[in-house]
Amino acid sequence: MNRTQAWWSSARNAIVGIVSLIACSNVPPAEPQIVGEGIRIFFIGNSLTYVNDVPGMLQALADSAGGERLAVASLALPNYALIDHWTDRVAQREIAAGGWGWVVLQQGWTPAGIYRDTLRLATRNFAAEIAKVGAKVALYQTWPPANQPGEFAGSIESYEMAAADVGGVVFPVARAWLAAWARDPSITLYSDGLHASVAGSYLAALVMYARILDRTPVGLPAAVRTRSGVTMRVDPAVARILQDAAASVTLGASAR
């Protein structure tokens, strides 16, 4: 969610606050803390990162597959756009500490205009800092609210433009949502009309897994236990569809 996007009403923000209190996995950490060992990935974003603990799900998927392990940390604050993080300067301090393999940048849905412009500006600013520590830049491409389906195309384009500006990588999560619905329109990817359901967050983590490790996500478990002790479960039949959708947007084709 972008703090600067005025059309996100105060009523929706109140709902988000209530939802965020429902489960411990939906509460942002007070300070970035590195969890685990392996390739270090630093997430900078908002509630679309911390609801359902997307970094933790990604880490758990990697753990389940064996091989390369991932260490994750995040600075994710409610209603923040990337330009807000840049202004706060906390993220820059964490980046400068070094040791990161990837830095993942995320904000809410981002249509053309001032929101796209600030996304691109913030991405360029952060990319310069990330380059100093030798990490890769990734853009976590998010989805629009359920009542704004026509905004998918513009928001997808905004993230792809921002990544192209800095030679970064896109985690095409919004494209994966569309690919999943193309396979089964009944799959519920929203929880409250804005945030992802567990299935939606699982799909995001599958996309990240495939892009970071360059492996197919097909065959990964439908239930994962994060390092925080929370188990996330998706119906196995739905998980198979989501894995196929993630493969199609990251590896170029479905793995059947």
N, C-alpha and C positions, 0 to 999 in steps of 0.2 A: 504494500500500500504506500502511496506517495503522500506525504504530509501536505504537499503543495496542490494536490488535485482536489479542487474545491467541491466538485460534484459528489464526492464521497461524503455523505451526510453524517451529521453527528449521531444520528440514530444508529447507523451502521457501525460507527466506531464504538458505541456503547455495547452493541451486540458482540463485537470482536472482543471487547474487554471481558465480557461474561464468558465467552467461549474459551478465552485464554486461561481462565481460572479453573476450568473443568478438570484438566489433567496436568500432572507435573511436566509431561513432555511438551506442553504448550506454554511454558513459562520461559522467557529468555534468560540466559545466564547473566548474572550481575557483571562479570568480567570474563573476557575470553580466556578459556583454559584449554590446553591441549589434552585431548583424550586419546590414549592409545599410542602405538608406535608404528612407524612406517612412513610412507610418503605423507608429508604434512600439507593439509588443505585448510585454508583460512576462508571462512564464509563471512561476507559483509552484506547485510541485508536487513530484513524486517520480519514480520510475522509469517510471511510465506516461506521463510526458511525455518523458523523455530517451531511453528505449529506442526505437530507430529514428528518433530526432531528429524528433519530431512538429512542433516549431516550424520546423525547417529544411524539412520536407516542405511545410508550409503556405506558407512563403515561396517555395519553388520552384514550387508550383502557381500562385501569383499571378504570378511572373515569367513563366511559360510562357503565361499568358493575355494578358499585356500590360495596359496601363492602370495602375490603382493599384498601387503597389509597397508592400511590407511590410518593416519592420525588426523583428527579433526578438531577444529576450534571455530568459534563463531562470535561475531559481534552483530547481533540482530536486535533491533529495537522497534517497538510498535510505531507504525505510521511513517517510518523513515524512508526517504528517497536517498539515492546515493549522494546527491549534492548536500543533503543534511549531514551524512557521515563525513563528507569532505570538510564541511564547515566546522564540525566538532573536533576534528583532527585526532581523535582517539585511534581510528583505524590506521592512520599513517604511522603512528608510534608502534603499533603492533606489527605492521608490515616491515618496518625498519629493523625490528628485532631479528629478522632473517630466519633462515631454515625452512622456508616454505617451498613446496613443490608447485602448488597452485594457489591462487587467490581468486575466489569466486565472488562476483559482483551481482547483486540482485536488488531490484526494486519492484514496485507494482506494475500493473499494465501501463503501457506507455505509448499513447497515440502520437501522431505527427503534431508538430507545433512546439510550444515551449517545453513540454515534458520530454519530447524526443531530444530537443536541443540540450537540455540540462543533463539528460542521461549521457549523451555523447561527450559533453564537456567533462562531467565527473569521471567518466571512463578514461578519457585521455589523461586527466590529472592523476588518477590512481595508477594507470598503466606506467606512467613515468616513475612513480615510486616503486612499483612492483618490479620494474626492469632493474632497478638498482640492486635488488637482492636475488636476481636470477630466477624468479618464479614465472610461471605461466599465468596469463590472464584468461579467465573464463567468465562468460555472461550467462547467468541463470535466467533463461527466457521464461517469463511467467505469463499467466493467462488473464483475460479480463473477467469482470464479474459475470455471473450467470445471466443477468438481465441485459448484457451488452455483447451478445455473441458476434455482432458485426465488427467489433473492435479487434478480433483475433488477428486479422491480416496486418493491420497497421502496427499493432504492438509487436508482432513477430518481426516485421521489417525494422522497427526501431532497434531491437536488440541485435539483429544481424548487422545493421549499419554501425552500431557502436563497436561491435567486435571487429568488424572490418577496418574501422578507423585505426585500431591499435595492433592489428595482426593477431587478435585473440581468438579464442575458441568459443563457440556457442554451445551451450547445453540446450538443445531444442525441445524443451519441455512442453511449451505451448503447441508445437507441431505434433508432439507425441500424443497430447490430449485429443487433438483432432483425428489422428490416426487410430486411436483407440475407439473413438465414437464411430468412425467409419466401419470398424469391424463389429461393434455392438453399441448402438445408440443408447441402450438401457443402462450402461455402466455409470454408476454415480461417482463422479470425480470431485464434486463440490460437497462441502459439509454445510456451509451457511450461506451459500450464494457468492462467497468471495474466497474463503480459504478452502484448501483441499481437504477432501476426505482422506482417510488412511490410504485408500486405493490411489487417489490422486498424488499423494506424497510418495507412495511406493513407486509410482510411475516416474516421478521426478528422479528418485534415487536410481532407478534402473537406467535412465538416460545418462546420468552422471557416471555410473559404473561403466557403461559401455564406452563413453568418450574418454574417461581418464585411463582406464586399463586396456582399451582397445580390444575388448572381448565381447562376445555375444552375451546378453543378459538372459537368453532363453535357457531354461533349466534351473534358474536360481530358485531358492525356496520361497514359498508363499507366506511364510511366517518367519520373522526375524526378531531376535532379542537384542536390543541395543545395550551398550556398555552401561547405560543408566539403569538397566534392569527392567525396562519396559518392553513388552512383546507386542509387535505389530503384526496383525494377521489380515490376509486378503483371501477370499475364497479361491481355492486352487484353480478353478476353471477361469475365473476372472484374471488371476495372476498370469495365466498362460497367454491370454489375449493382450494384457499389458506388456508382457515381455516381448511379444511379437511386434507390438506397436513401437516399443522403444528400439528394437533392433532395426526396424524399417527406417527410422529417422536418423539413426546414428551410424549404422554400418552399411546402409544403402539398400538393404533388402531384408525381408523377413527370413528368419532361420526356422525352418519347419522340420 
